[in-house]
Amino acid sequence: MAAGALRSKVGLALAGGGPVGGIYEVGAMAALSEALEGADFNEFDYYVGVSSGGFIAAALVNGLRPETLARMLVENDTDEVFDAEMLLRPAFGEYFKRVLSLPPLFWSSFRHYLSDPWHLGLFESFQRLSYALPAGVFDNAGIDELLRKLFSTAGRSNDFRQLKHKLFLVATDLDSGESVAFGGAGHDDVPISLAVQASAALPGLFPPVKIGGHYFVDGALIKTLHASVALREGADLVICINPLVPFDSELAARHLHRDHGVRTPVHLVDGGLPVVLSQTFRAIIHSRMRTGMDRYRHDYEGSDVVLFEPARDDADMFFTNVFSYRSRIRLCEHAYQRTRTDLYRRRHELKPIFARHGIHLDISILRDHSRSLLSDKCCPDLVSTAAALESSLNDLECWLAANA
């Protein structure tokens, strides 16, 4: 920036996406951090996180660097920071509470039926038994426990009010349908770890999280990114990462993409219900996010919003098995390399945008095909191919651009 110019206020907005999304965001940020000179991902003015993005945002504002998070993912098989399996613990407390509610619900339904058996059907009378169904299958209280421990070490804090920079974790109030930004005025007395748990409580999978007499669920129910939170605070530049995009299987097939030996289905219905639901969810939130991005450009004309996300033919991102440690390593490296390629491909568009805010896009780093998140200690068979893959991707992008 020119001497004497006011420093731009920079924000980071991270969308949700479960364990897959969080891992992708870590790999993408590692690439951005090393290529954007003047952009310190631990010193931004505003951090906005939704669901798994809230997990990562809280770690960043507490001083954990993107490369540190990446090393924990690709080299530390104890998963001390991101243990995806902790999200699969059954919600026994929720089950027990609902079982206890069955007898009174049954007798209440039975009395209702007997009050007018000639006009009331059995199904209608006993429909209230559905109240005994659990509000969530799995228990994500482990998120609160893990982050409390992580943020209790020296130099870190589990208190929004003690942070050096502003952190906003967005959840949805289940009873009103309104989004709440924990960390904002009137909502900053909640432990950060509990706010992350609430923001990540995907309805159906996890029970709503009770905070101050209200029940909260996943913040993505209202918006995907919530970058407007940082823009309203006065951010001049917001860097956004959205890990979930709809998958285009026909485009992937045309480009002969394969997920490491697993053939990509041309018709996603062949992948069964989980794949159909994943595609449906991604399509809904991505369409909503695009609408939001257009609104940001209209409502905040003086600010820049830059979005990074996977390509629509990215089979690795869509079909990865996050519960396989090896897959998590590959996904983090994949996100790192693809973001480097994206930066290089969009360099002419992005350089002047970043320059307006005192950030320099270092092209020489992007041209260094030897860079990788992997080491000889971690998956040596992948290390030997990472540089060659990155070089091939860059060459392919340039060829496509020249022959478009």
Disulfide bonds with the S-S distance in Angstrom:
none
